Amino acid sequence: MHRIFAYRNITLRMLPRALQEMAMRHSTMLQTAGCLRHVASVEGKKGIMSDYLQLYIIGRNSSVIDRIKEGLSALQFLNALQQHPTLLAPVLCHSEKRLTPLELKRLFKPDLIPPGSSRRLRESQALGYWADYLLDCEESQTAVPLVDV
């Protein structure tokens, strides 16, 4: 929490004197990160903050990142990702595209038990409710919109 507070304090300062005061106040943290230096301008502040974030985010998590890379390499997924980043981006990266009821219906395929049992009857009823809900979503007649699901 202290690191976040220090980061906000330094990034909010615009005048060189205030920047230098904040850098000195948090000098131990910046020195540990290897990015303590004289701040004479806003550009200097950006450089210090960039260096600090690089260490804080990447440096502290490098072992975790390495384990993720090892796991992705096991099935040659990392290699495929590096060779075809744009092809896999829609699957791996968040997008602001909203799901339509039709896309949602395609995403969820039911795994039903064989016909004839009482459980299958309940599953069929649930599928009917799901289909009604999706239809109501298309017509904007639901208490909970599809975007909130």
N, C-alpha and C positions, 0 to 999 in steps of 0.2 A: 504494500500500500504506500509506503514511504517513497518508493521509486516512482510510482505514478504521480504522487503529489509533486515530487521534485521535477519530473518531466513537464508537468503542467505549469509549474512556476517558471521554469526557464523558457518554455515556448510562448508564454503569454507576454513576456517582457520584450519591448521593442527598442528602447533607448540603450545605447552601448553601456552606459554606466550601470543601469539596472540589470542588464545582462551579465556584466562582470560581477556584480554583487551576488546574483543568484548562482553563478558558476562557483564563486568562492564559498557560498553557503553550502553548496552540495559538492564541494571539491573532493571529499573522500569517495563518494559514489563515482564521480567522473574519473578520478584518478585510478580507481580499481578497474574501471572499464577501459582505461588507456586513452581517454579522449579529453583530459583536462588540458586546456590551453587558454591563452588570452583571447577574450571575445571583444572584438572591436566593431563588429557590424552584425546586421541581421543575417547576412550570408554566413558569417562565422558561426552564428548560433545554429543555423541549419546544418552546417557541417558537423558540429559537435553532436547535435541531436541525431543526425543520421548515423554517425559512428556508434553512438550509445545504443540506438535501437538495433543496429546490426549485431552488436555484441549481445544485447539483452534477449532478442528474439532468436537469432540464429545460433549464436555461441552457446547459450544456455541449453538449447534444445538440439544440439548437433548429434548427440548420441541417439535421441529419439528419431531424428530425421534419418540417420544412418540405418536404424532398425527398420524403418518403413521402407527405405530403398532396398534393403536386403529382402524383405518380404515381397516386394513388387518384382524383384529380379528372379525370384524362385521359379516363376512360370513365364519368364521372359516378358512380363507385362511392362516393366520399366523400359525395356528396350523398345517395345511397340509404342509406348507413350512418348518416348524421346523422338522416334522416327515420324510419328503421326500425331502431333499434339492437337492440331485443329480437328482431327477426326474424333478424338476422344473427349474434347472439351465439353461438348453438350452433355455428356454422361457424367463427367467429374466436376463440372463447375456450376455454381448457382446461376440461375437466370431469372430475370424478372417476368418471364413469360408466364402467364396464368394458365393453369390447366382448364380445359373445357370438360364438360360432363362426358363427352365422347372419349376424350383421351383418358379420363379417369376410369371409364368403363373398360377400356382396352388394357389399362395397367393391372387391374385386379381381375384375375381369372379364378373363379371358384374351383376348389378341389372337392367335389361332391362325393358322398358315399353312394353305393349302388342303389338304384330305384327300388321301391317297395317297403322301405323301413319307415318308422315314424320319425326318425331323425331326418331322413331325406325330405319329408313333408315340411319340417321346420326350416330346413335349409332353403327349400323352394319359397317359403313364405318370406324369409329374410331377403332372398334375391329379389322378390317382388317389391319389398319395401325399399331396397337399394335402388332399383330401377325407377320407382316413383320419386325418390329423393333426387336422383339425377335429372329426371324430367322437370321436376319443380325448380331445380337449379337453373336449367336452361331458360325457364320462364320467369326467373327471379321471384319466386313465390315461397322462399324458405326463410325461416327465422334465423338460421345460421347460414351465411353465404358460403359458397364453395371455396372461396379464397381463405376462409378461416378453418377449413377442415384439415 
